Amino acid sequence: MPNSDGCIHVHPDDLKTIDQILKKLGVIERQNTFGKLPYPYKPQGLLSIEEIFL
C-alpha cells in the first residue's frame, strides 16, 4: 500500500529511534482514528526526516 499523509515507512530500528526523539520533544502518542473525519486532534507540529545514504 502507498504511504498516506500521516504514514512513514522505515526499518523497525529507525522507527524506535524516531519514537524516542519525538517523545523527548513532547509529542503525545494518540489512538488511531482509522480515517475518522473530521480529525479529532489538534496537530502537534511538523515532522521532517531526511535520509542520508553513506
PDB file of N, H, CA, C and O in Angstrom:
ATOM      1  N   MET A   1       0.847  -1.190   0.000  1.00  0.00           N
ATOM      2  CA  MET A   1       0.000   0.000   0.000  1.00  0.00           C
ATOM      3  C   MET A   1       0.885   1.244   0.000  1.00  0.00           C
ATOM      4  O   MET A   1       1.952   1.242   0.614  1.00  0.00           O
ATOM      5  N   PRO A   2       0.459   2.295  -0.675  1.00  0.00           N
ATOM      6  CA  PRO A   2       1.254   3.527  -0.698  1.00  0.00           C
ATOM      7  C   PRO A   2       1.151   4.277   0.631  1.00  0.00           C
ATOM      8  O   PRO A   2       0.216   4.077   1.406  1.00  0.00           O
ATOM      9  N   ASN A   3       2.134   5.144   0.872  1.00  0.00           N
ATOM     10  H   ASN A   3       2.893   5.307   0.243  1.00  0.00           H
ATOM     11  CA  ASN A   3       2.101   5.994   2.062  1.00  0.00           C
ATOM     12  C   ASN A   3       0.917   6.958   1.986  1.00  0.00           C
ATOM     13  O   ASN A   3       0.513   7.369   0.899  1.00  0.00           O
ATOM     14  N   SER A   4       0.373   7.311   3.132  1.00  0.00           N
ATOM     15  H   SER A   4       0.701   6.977   4.016  1.00  0.00           H
ATOM     16  CA  SER A   4      -0.630   8.377   3.195  1.00  0.00           C
ATOM     17  C   SER A   4       0.056   9.602   3.773  1.00  0.00           C
ATOM     18  O   SER A   4       1.255   9.562   4.049  1.00  0.00           O
ATOM     19  N   ASP A   5      -0.677  10.687   3.962  1.00  0.00           N
ATOM     20  H   ASP A   5      -1.651  10.720   3.738  1.00  0.00           H
ATOM     21  CA  ASP A   5      -0.091  11.906   4.510  1.00  0.00           C
ATOM     22  C   ASP A   5       0.404  11.730   5.946  1.00  0.00           C
ATOM     23  O   ASP A   5       1.218  12.530   6.408  1.00  0.00           O
ATOM     24  N   GLY A   6      -0.062  10.711   6.658  1.00  0.00           N
ATOM     25  H   GLY A   6      -0.723  10.062   6.283  1.00  0.00           H
ATOM     26  CA  GLY A   6       0.340  10.546   8.049  1.00  0.00           C
ATOM     27  C   GLY A   6       1.216   9.345   8.312  1.00  0.00           C
ATOM     28  O   GLY A   6       1.533   9.067   9.468  1.00  0.00           O
ATOM     29  N   CYS A   7       1.622   8.618   7.278  1.00  0.00           N
ATOM     30  H   CYS A   7       1.365   8.844   6.339  1.00  0.00           H
ATOM     31  CA  CYS A   7       2.390   7.388   7.472  1.00  0.00           C
ATOM     32  C   CYS A   7       3.844   7.575   7.092  1.00  0.00           C
ATOM     33  O   CYS A   7       4.180   8.335   6.183  1.00  0.00           O
ATOM     34  N   ILE A   8       4.697   6.863   7.809  1.00  0.00           N
ATOM     35  H   ILE A   8       4.425   6.246   8.547  1.00  0.00           H
ATOM     36  CA  ILE A   8       6.085   6.766   7.406  1.00  0.00           C
ATOM     37  C   ILE A   8       6.447   5.291   7.396  1.00  0.00           C
ATOM     38  O   ILE A   8       6.006   4.530   8.258  1.00  0.00           O
ATOM     39  N   HIS A   9       7.245   4.893   6.426  1.00  0.00           N
ATOM     40  H   HIS A   9       7.602   5.511   5.726  1.00  0.00           H
ATOM     41  CA  HIS A   9       7.673   3.504   6.322  1.00  0.00           C
ATOM     42  C   HIS A   9       9.176   3.467   6.538  1.00  0.00           C
ATOM     43  O   HIS A   9       9.932   4.006   5.729  1.00  0.00           O
ATOM     44  N   VAL A  10       9.617   2.842   7.615  1.00  0.00           N
ATOM     45  H   VAL A  10       9.004   2.404   8.272  1.00  0.00           H
ATOM     46  CA  VAL A  10      11.038   2.787   7.960  1.00  0.00           C
ATOM     47  C   VAL A  10      11.375   1.426   8.546  1.00  0.00           C
ATOM     48  O   VAL A  10      10.493   0.632   8.873  1.00  0.00           O
ATOM     49  N   HIS A  11      12.670   1.175   8.670  1.00  0.00           N
ATOM     50  H   HIS A  11      13.387   1.820   8.405  1.00  0.00           H
ATOM     51  CA  HIS A  11      13.151  -0.030   9.336  1.00  0.00           C
ATOM     52  C   HIS A  11      12.755   0.052  10.808  1.00  0.00           C
ATOM     53  O   HIS A  11      12.763   1.143  11.379  1.00  0.00           O
ATOM     54  N   PRO A  12      12.405  -1.079  11.441  1.00  0.00           N
ATOM     55  CA  PRO A  12      11.973  -1.060  12.853  1.00  0.00           C
ATOM     56  C   PRO A  12      12.962  -0.380  13.806  1.00  0.00           C
ATOM     57  O   PRO A  12      12.541   0.316  14.730  1.00  0.00           O
ATOM     58  N   ASP A  13      14.265  -0.569  13.596  1.00  0.00           N
ATOM     59  H   ASP A  13      14.607  -1.135  12.846  1.00  0.00           H
ATOM     60  CA  ASP A  13      15.242   0.096  14.470  1.00  0.00           C
ATOM     61  C   ASP A  13      15.189   1.608  14.312  1.00  0.00           C
ATOM     62  O   ASP A  13      15.318   2.342  15.292  1.00  0.00           O
ATOM     63  N   ASP A  14      15.000   2.078  13.076  1.00  0.00           N
ATOM     64  H   ASP A  14      14.895   1.482  12.280  1.00  0.00           H
ATOM     65  CA  ASP A  14      14.886   3.514  12.827  1.00  0.00           C
ATOM     66  C   ASP A  14      13.608   4.073  13.442  1.00  0.00           C
ATOM     67  O   ASP A  14      13.603   5.180  13.981  1.00  0.00           O
ATOM     68  N   LEU A  15      12.525   3.304  13.359  1.00  0.00           N
ATOM     69  H   LEU A  15      12.529   2.405  12.922  1.00  0.00           H
ATOM     70  CA  LEU A  15      11.266   3.745  13.948  1.00  0.00           C
ATOM     71  C   LEU A  15      11.396   3.913  15.461  1.00  0.00           C
ATOM     72  O   LEU A  15      10.859   4.863  16.030  1.00  0.00           O
ATOM     73  N   LYS A  16      12.105   2.997  16.107  1.00  0.00           N
ATOM     74  H   LYS A  16      12.541   2.225  15.644  1.00  0.00           H
ATOM     75  CA  LYS A  16      12.319   3.106  17.556  1.00  0.00           C
ATOM     76  C   LYS A  16      13.080   4.389  17.893  1.00  0.00           C
ATOM     77  O   LYS A  16      12.750   5.072  18.862  1.00  0.00           O
ATOM     78  N   THR A  17      14.094   4.712  17.095  1.00  0.00           N
ATOM     79  H   THR A  17      14.362   4.156  16.307  1.00  0.00           H
ATOM     80  CA  THR A  17      14.860   5.941  17.312  1.00  0.00           C
ATOM     81  C   THR A  17      13.988   7.172  17.113  1.00  0.00           C
ATOM     82  O   THR A  17      14.035   8.102  17.919  1.00  0.00           O
ATOM     83  N   ILE A  18      13.198   7.185  16.052  1.00  0.00           N
ATOM     84  H   ILE A  18      13.160   6.430  15.397  1.00  0.00           H
ATOM     85  CA  ILE A  18      12.289   8.307  15.782  1.00  0.00           C
ATOM     86  C   ILE A  18      11.294   8.470  16.921  1.00  0.00           C
ATOM     87  O   ILE A  18      11.027   9.589  17.358  1.00  0.00           O
ATOM     88  N   ASP A  19      10.743   7.358  17.404  1.00  0.00           N
ATOM     89  H   ASP A  19      10.960   6.449  17.049  1.00  0.00           H
ATOM     90  CA  ASP A  19       9.788   7.386  18.512  1.00  0.00           C
ATOM     91  C   ASP A  19      10.413   7.996  19.760  1.00  0.00           C
ATOM     92  O   ASP A  19       9.789   8.822  20.425  1.00  0.00           O
ATOM     93  N   GLN A  20      11.629   7.600  20.080  1.00  0.00           N
ATOM     94  H   GLN A  20      12.136   6.929  19.539  1.00  0.00           H
ATOM     95  CA  GLN A  20      12.318   8.125  21.262  1.00  0.00           C
ATOM     96  C   GLN A  20      12.562   9.630  21.140  1.00  0.00           C
ATOM     97  O   GLN A  20      12.373  10.374  22.102  1.00  0.00           O
ATOM     98  N   ILE A  21      12.981  10.070  19.962  1.00  0.00           N
ATOM     99  H   ILE A  21      13.134   9.466  19.180  1.00  0.00           H
ATOM    100  CA  ILE A  21      13.230  11.504  19.746  1.00  0.00           C
ATOM    101  C   ILE A  21      11.940  12.305  19.887  1.00  0.00           C
ATOM    102  O   ILE A  21      11.925  13.347  20.542  1.00  0.00           O
ATOM    103  N   LEU A  22      10.852  11.824  19.273  1.00  0.00           N
ATOM    104  H   LEU A  22      10.864  10.978  18.740  1.00  0.00           H
ATOM    105  CA  LEU A  22       9.583  12.553  19.342  1.00  0.00           C
ATOM    106  C   LEU A  22       9.069  12.645  20.767  1.00  0.00           C
ATOM    107  O   LEU A  22       8.553  13.688  21.169  1.00  0.00           O
ATOM    108  N   LYS A  23       9.198  11.580  21.534  1.00  0.00           N
ATOM    109  H   LYS A  23       9.617  10.732  21.208  1.00  0.00           H
ATOM    110  CA  LYS A  23       8.755  11.614  22.935  1.00  0.00           C
ATOM    111  C   LYS A  23       9.578  12.606  23.742  1.00  0.00           C
ATOM    112  O   LYS A  23       9.033  13.303  24.598  1.00  0.00           O
ATOM    113  N   LYS A  24      10.895  12.686  23.484  1.00  0.00           N
ATOM    114  H   LYS A  24      11.338  12.120  22.789  1.00  0.00           H
ATOM    115  CA  LYS A  24      11.742  13.670  24.174  1.00  0.00           C
ATOM    116  C   LYS A  24      11.332  15.099  23.832  1.00  0.00           C
ATOM    117  O   LYS A  24      11.497  16.013  24.640  1.00  0.00           O
ATOM    118  N   LEU A  25      10.793  15.283  22.618  1.00  0.00           N
ATOM    119  H   LEU A  25      10.659  14.541  21.961  1.00  0.00           H
ATOM    120  CA  LEU A  25      10.340  16.611  22.195  1.00  0.00           C
ATOM    121  C   LEU A  25       8.937  16.950  22.710  1.00  0.00           C
ATOM    122  O   LEU A  25       8.442  18.055  22.492  1.00  0.00           O
ATOM    123  N   GLY A  26       8.299  15.987  23.398  1.00  0.00           N
ATOM    124  H   GLY A  26       8.702  15.088  23.575  1.00  0.00           H
ATOM    125  CA  GLY A  26       6.987  16.248  23.976  1.00  0.00           C
ATOM    126  C   GLY A  26       5.804  15.861  23.114  1.00  0.00           C
ATOM    127  O   GLY A  26       4.669  16.215  23.435  1.00  0.00           O
ATOM    128  N   VAL A  27       6.040  15.140  22.024  1.00  0.00           N
ATOM    129  H   VAL A  27       6.961  14.853  21.763  1.00  0.00           H
ATOM    130  CA  VAL A  27       4.942  14.710  21.152  1.00  0.00           C
ATOM    131  C   VAL A  27       4.132  13.637  21.876  1.00  0.00           C
ATOM    132  O   VAL A  27       4.698  12.708  22.452  1.00  0.00           O
ATOM    133  N   ILE A  28       2.818  13.768  21.844  1.00  0.00           N
ATOM    134  H   ILE A  28       2.359  14.523  21.376  1.00  0.00           H
ATOM    135  CA  ILE A  28       1.915  12.851  22.541  1.00  0.00           C
ATOM    136  C   ILE A  28       1.423  11.788  21.569  1.00  0.00           C
ATOM    137  O   ILE A  28       0.959  12.103  20.473  1.00  0.00           O
ATOM    138  N   GLU A  29       1.527  10.517  21.982  1.00  0.00           N
ATOM    139  H   GLU A  29       1.903  10.261  22.873  1.00  0.00           H
ATOM    140  CA  GLU A  29       1.033   9.408  21.168  1.00  0.00           C
ATOM    141  C   GLU A  29      -0.480   9.337  21.300  1.00  0.00           C
ATOM    142  O   GLU A  29      -1.013   9.386  22.409  1.00  0.00           O
ATOM    143  N   ARG A  30      -1.177   9.220  20.166  1.00  0.00           N
ATOM    144  H   ARG A  30      -0.744   9.180  19.266  1.00  0.00           H
ATOM    145  CA  ARG A  30      -2.639   9.195  20.165  1.00  0.00           C
ATOM    146  C   ARG A  30      -3.165   7.918  19.527  1.00  0.00           C
ATOM    147  O   ARG A  30      -2.452   7.248  18.779  1.00  0.00           O
ATOM    148  N   GLN A  31      -4.403   7.589  19.823  1.00  0.00           N
ATOM    149  H   GLN A  31      -4.982   8.133  20.431  1.00  0.00           H
ATOM    150  CA  GLN A  31      -5.047   6.420  19.233  1.00  0.00           C
ATOM    151  C   GLN A  31      -5.323   6.667  17.753  1.00  0.00           C
ATOM    152  O   GLN A  31      -5.621   7.791  17.349  1.00  0.00           O
ATOM    153  N   ASN A  32      -5.223   5.619  16.955  1.00  0.00           N
ATOM    154  H   ASN A  32      -4.981   4.706  17.283  1.00  0.00           H
ATOM    155  CA  ASN A  32      -5.512   5.693  15.529  1.00  0.00           C
ATOM    156  C   ASN A  32      -7.006   5.974  15.334  1.00  0.00           C
ATOM    157  O   ASN A  32      -7.851   5.316  15.942  1.00  0.00           O
ATOM    158  N   THR A  33      -7.321   6.948  14.489  1.00  0.00           N
ATOM    159  H   THR A  33      -6.635   7.482  13.996  1.00  0.00           H
ATOM    160  CA  THR A  33      -8.723   7.296  14.226  1.00  0.00           C
ATOM    161  C   THR A  33      -9.295   6.508  13.052  1.00  0.00           C
ATOM    162  O   THR A  33     -10.494   6.576  12.782  1.00  0.00           O
ATOM    163  N   PHE A  34      -8.439   5.758  12.353  1.00  0.00           N
ATOM    164  H   PHE A  34      -7.465   5.702  12.573  1.00  0.00           H
ATOM    165  CA  PHE A  34      -8.859   4.958  11.199  1.00  0.00           C
ATOM    166  C   PHE A  34      -9.625   5.794  10.173  1.00  0.00           C
ATOM    167  O   PHE A  34     -10.629   5.354   9.615  1.00  0.00           O
ATOM    168  N   GLY A  35      -9.120   7.027   9.936  1.00  0.00           N
ATOM    169  H   GLY A  35      -8.304   7.385  10.390  1.00  0.00           H
ATOM    170  CA  GLY A  35      -9.686   7.885   8.902  1.00  0.00           C
ATOM    171  C   GLY A  35     -10.908   8.685   9.312  1.00  0.00           C
ATOM    172  O   GLY A  35     -11.565   9.282   8.460  1.00  0.00           O
ATOM    173  N   LYS A  36     -11.227   8.709  10.601  1.00  0.00           N
ATOM    174  H   LYS A  36     -10.693   8.224  11.293  1.00  0.00           H
ATOM    175  CA  LYS A  36     -12.400   9.452  11.073  1.00  0.00           C
ATOM    176  C   LYS A  36     -12.299  10.922  10.676  1.00  0.00           C
ATOM    177  O   LYS A  36     -11.267  11.565  10.861  1.00  0.00           O
ATOM    178  N   LEU A  37     -13.388  11.429  10.132  1.00  0.00           N
ATOM    179  H   LEU A  37     -14.227  10.906   9.981  1.00  0.00           H
ATOM    180  CA  LEU A  37     -13.464  12.842   9.768  1.00  0.00           C
ATOM    181  C   LEU A  37     -14.642  13.487  10.469  1.00  0.00           C
ATOM    182  O   LEU A  37     -15.700  12.863  10.555  1.00  0.00           O
ATOM    183  N   PRO A  38     -14.517  14.688  10.967  1.00  0.00           N
ATOM    184  CA  PRO A  38     -13.289  15.474  10.974  1.00  0.00           C
ATOM    185  C   PRO A  38     -12.281  14.884  11.954  1.00  0.00           C
ATOM    186  O   PRO A  38     -12.652  14.238  12.934  1.00  0.00           O
ATOM    187  N   TYR A  39     -11.000  15.117  11.675  1.00  0.00           N
ATOM    188  H   TYR A  39     -10.699  15.643  10.879  1.00  0.00           H
ATOM    189  CA  TYR A  39      -9.927  14.624  12.529  1.00  0.00           C
ATOM    190  C   TYR A  39     -10.093  15.231  13.923  1.00  0.00           C
ATOM    191  O   TYR A  39     -10.163  16.454  14.050  1.00  0.00           O
ATOM    192  N   PRO A  40     -10.158  14.409  14.967  1.00  0.00           N
ATOM    193  CA  PRO A  40     -10.497  14.918  16.293  1.00  0.00           C
ATOM    194  C   PRO A  40      -9.349  15.550  17.085  1.00  0.00           C
ATOM    195  O   PRO A  40      -9.573  16.069  18.178  1.00  0.00           O
ATOM    196  N   TYR A  41      -8.139  15.515  16.556  1.00  0.00           N
ATOM    197  H   TYR A  41      -7.957  15.094  15.668  1.00  0.00           H
ATOM    198  CA  TYR A  41      -6.985  16.019  17.314  1.00  0.00           C
ATOM    199  C   TYR A  41      -6.394  17.267  16.675  1.00  0.00           C
ATOM    200  O   TYR A  41      -6.436  17.438  15.457  1.00  0.00           O
ATOM    201  N   LYS A  42      -5.842  18.133  17.516  1.00  0.00           N
ATOM    202  H   LYS A  42      -5.808  17.993  18.506  1.00  0.00           H
ATOM    203  CA  LYS A  42      -5.120  19.295  17.025  1.00  0.00           C
ATOM    204  C   LYS A  42      -3.715  18.830  16.634  1.00  0.00           C
ATOM    205  O   LYS A  42      -3.086  18.097  17.398  1.00  0.00           O
ATOM    206  N   PRO A  43      -3.206  19.236  15.464  1.00  0.00           N
ATOM    207  CA  PRO A  43      -1.858  18.842  15.067  1.00  0.00           C
ATOM    208  C   PRO A  43      -0.822  19.285  16.105  1.00  0.00           C
ATOM    209  O   PRO A  43      -0.959  20.334  16.735  1.00  0.00           O
ATOM    210  N   GLN A  44       0.211  18.465  16.265  1.00  0.00           N
ATOM    211  H   GLN A  44       0.323  17.613  15.753  1.00  0.00           H
ATOM    212  CA  GLN A  44       1.238  18.749  17.265  1.00  0.00           C
ATOM    213  C   GLN A  44       2.477  19.419  16.684  1.00  0.00           C
ATOM    214  O   GLN A  44       3.375  19.801  17.434  1.00  0.00           O
ATOM    215  N   GLY A  45       2.541  19.565  15.398  1.00  0.00           N
ATOM    216  H   GLY A  45       1.812  19.255  14.788  1.00  0.00           H
ATOM    217  CA  GLY A  45       3.698  20.207  14.786  1.00  0.00           C
ATOM    218  C   GLY A  45       4.040  19.592  13.449  1.00  0.00           C
ATOM    219  O   GLY A  45       3.223  18.906  12.834  1.00  0.00           O
ATOM    220  N   LEU A  46       5.240  19.844  13.014  1.00  0.00           N
ATOM    221  H   LEU A  46       5.904  20.401  13.513  1.00  0.00           H
ATOM    222  CA  LEU A  46       5.697  19.403  11.705  1.00  0.00           C
ATOM    223  C   LEU A  46       6.830  18.407  11.872  1.00  0.00           C
ATOM    224  O   LEU A  46       7.725  18.614  12.692  1.00  0.00           O
ATOM    225  N   LEU A  47       6.800  17.336  11.104  1.00  0.00           N
ATOM    226  H   LEU A  47       6.073  17.169  10.438  1.00  0.00           H
ATOM    227  CA  LEU A  47       7.844  16.325  11.149  1.00  0.00           C
ATOM    228  C   LEU A  47       8.558  16.302   9.812  1.00  0.00           C
ATOM    229  O   LEU A  47       7.928  16.182   8.761  1.00  0.00           O
ATOM    230  N   SER A  48       9.857  16.414   9.859  1.00  0.00           N
ATOM    231  H   SER A  48      10.368  16.511  10.713  1.00  0.00           H
ATOM    232  CA  SER A  48      10.666  16.348   8.654  1.00  0.00           C
ATOM    233  C   SER A  48      11.840  15.436   8.923  1.00  0.00           C
ATOM    234  O   SER A  48      12.600  15.660   9.865  1.00  0.00           O
ATOM    235  N   ILE A  49      12.000  14.394   8.095  1.00  0.00           N
ATOM    236  H   ILE A  49      11.383  14.212   7.329  1.00  0.00           H
ATOM    237  CA  ILE A  49      13.094  13.448   8.256  1.00  0.00           C
ATOM    238  C   ILE A  49      13.842  13.355   6.940  1.00  0.00           C
ATOM    239  O   ILE A  49      13.235  13.225   5.877  1.00  0.00           O
ATOM    240  N   GLU A  50      15.150  13.421   7.018  1.00  0.00           N
ATOM    241  H   GLU A  50      15.643  13.526   7.882  1.00  0.00           H
ATOM    242  CA  GLU A  50      15.982  13.304   5.827  1.00  0.00           C
ATOM    243  C   GLU A  50      16.836  12.051   5.958  1.00  0.00           C
ATOM    244  O   GLU A  50      17.508  11.855   6.971  1.00  0.00           O
ATOM    245  N   GLU A  51      16.811  11.220   4.952  1.00  0.00           N
ATOM    246  H   GLU A  51      16.266  11.379   4.130  1.00  0.00           H
ATOM    247  CA  GLU A  51      17.622  10.002   4.963  1.00  0.00           C
ATOM    248  C   GLU A  51      18.906  10.269   4.192  1.00  0.00           C
ATOM    249  O   GLU A  51      18.886  10.737   3.054  1.00  0.00           O
ATOM    250  N   ILE A  52      20.030   9.959   4.846  1.00  0.00           N
ATOM    251  H   ILE A  52      20.046   9.579   5.771  1.00  0.00           H
ATOM    252  CA  ILE A  52      21.329  10.169   4.210  1.00  0.00           C
ATOM    253  C   ILE A  52      21.987   8.814   4.003  1.00  0.00           C
ATOM    254  O   ILE A  52      22.185   8.062   4.958  1.00  0.00           O
ATOM    255  N   PHE A  53      22.321   8.506   2.779  1.00  0.00           N
ATOM    256  H   PHE A  53      22.160   9.116   2.003  1.00  0.00           H
ATOM    257  CA  PHE A  53      22.992   7.246   2.452  1.00  0.00           C
ATOM    258  C   PHE A  53      24.498   7.475   2.487  1.00  0.00           C
ATOM    259  O   PHE A  53      25.008   8.419   1.882  1.00  0.00           O
ATOM    260  N   LEU A  54      25.190   6.617   3.190  1.00  0.00           N
ATOM    261  H   LEU A  54      24.776   5.851   3.681  1.00  0.00           H
ATOM    262  CA  LEU A  54      26.662   6.738   3.255  1.00  0.00           C
ATOM    263  C   LEU A  54      27.322   5.657   2.452  1.00  0.00           C
ATOM    264  O   LEU A  54      28.550   5.597   2.389  1.00  0.00           O
TER     265      LEU A  54
END
